[in-house]
Amino acid sequence: MKRLDLLAVTLVLVGGLNWGLVGLAKFDLVAWIFGLDFGQTNAATRVVYSLVGLGAVYGIGALAARRRSPVGHAATAGAR
């Protein structure tokens, strides 16, 4: 896995975990890390949220590229 792919996956997982905590426990992990209350933002939290969004956009592009490639990753996974 390329470094950029790993970074994008990590960012999307952080965002998914944060949203899961928001939905289930009304707890914003990113805000808490930066010493803020639920729902508050500052420049640092907006950078984190923006990076998570960029990671998701990158992931969408990577998935689309894999679908277009003649030999898809999923097709070779079962051949092992």
C-alpha positions as CSV (number, residue, x, y, z in Angstrom):
1,M,0.0,0.0,0.0
2,K,1.4,3.4,-0.9
3,R,2.0,5.9,1.8
4,L,-0.6,8.3,0.5
5,D,-3.2,5.4,0.5
6,L,-2.3,4.6,4.1
7,L,-2.6,8.2,5.1
8,A,-6.0,8.6,3.4
9,V,-7.3,5.4,5.1
10,T,-6.0,6.6,8.5
11,L,-7.7,10.0,8.1
12,V,-11.0,8.4,7.0
13,L,-10.9,6.0,10.0
14,V,-10.2,8.9,12.4
15,G,-13.2,10.7,10.8
16,G,-15.4,7.7,11.0
17,L,-14.6,7.0,14.6
18,N,-15.2,10.7,15.5
19,W,-18.6,10.7,13.8
20,G,-19.4,7.4,15.5
21,L,-18.6,8.9,18.9
22,V,-20.6,12.0,18.0
23,G,-23.7,9.9,17.1
24,L,-23.5,7.3,19.9
25,A,-22.1,9.3,22.8
26,K,-22.4,13.0,21.8
27,F,-18.6,13.2,22.2
28,D,-16.4,15.0,19.7
29,L,-12.9,13.4,20.0
30,V,-11.2,15.9,17.8
31,A,-12.6,18.9,19.7
32,W,-11.6,17.1,23.0
33,I,-8.1,16.6,21.8
34,F,-7.8,20.3,21.2
35,G,-9.3,21.2,24.6
36,L,-12.7,22.3,23.2
37,D,-16.3,21.4,24.1
38,F,-18.6,19.4,21.9
39,G,-19.4,21.3,18.7
40,Q,-16.7,24.0,19.1
41,T,-14.1,24.5,16.5
42,N,-10.9,26.4,16.0
43,A,-8.2,26.5,13.3
44,A,-6.6,23.2,14.4
45,T,-9.9,21.2,14.4
46,R,-10.9,22.7,11.0
47,V,-7.5,21.5,9.6
48,V,-8.2,18.0,11.0
49,Y,-11.7,18.0,9.6
50,S,-10.4,19.3,6.2
51,L,-7.7,16.6,6.1
52,V,-10.3,13.9,6.8
53,G,-12.5,15.2,4.0
54,L,-9.5,15.3,1.6
55,G,-8.7,11.7,2.6
56,A,-12.2,10.7,1.7
57,V,-12.0,12.5,-1.7
58,Y,-8.7,10.8,-2.4
59,G,-10.3,7.4,-1.4
60,I,-13.2,7.9,-3.8
61,G,-10.7,8.7,-6.6
62,A,-8.6,5.6,-5.8
63,L,-11.6,3.4,-5.8
64,A,-12.8,4.8,-9.1
65,A,-9.4,4.3,-10.6
66,R,-9.3,0.7,-9.5
67,R,-12.7,0.0,-11.0
68,R,-11.5,1.4,-14.3
69,S,-8.3,-0.7,-14.3
70,P,-8.4,-3.9,-16.5
71,V,-7.0,-6.0,-13.7
72,G,-8.8,-5.0,-10.5
73,H,-7.5,-5.5,-7.0
74,A,-10.6,-7.5,-6.0
75,A,-10.2,-9.9,-9.0
76,T,-6.7,-10.9,-7.9
77,A,-7.5,-11.2,-4.2
78,G,-9.3,-14.5,-4.6
79,A,-6.5,-16.1,-6.6
80,R,-4.2,-16.3,-3.6
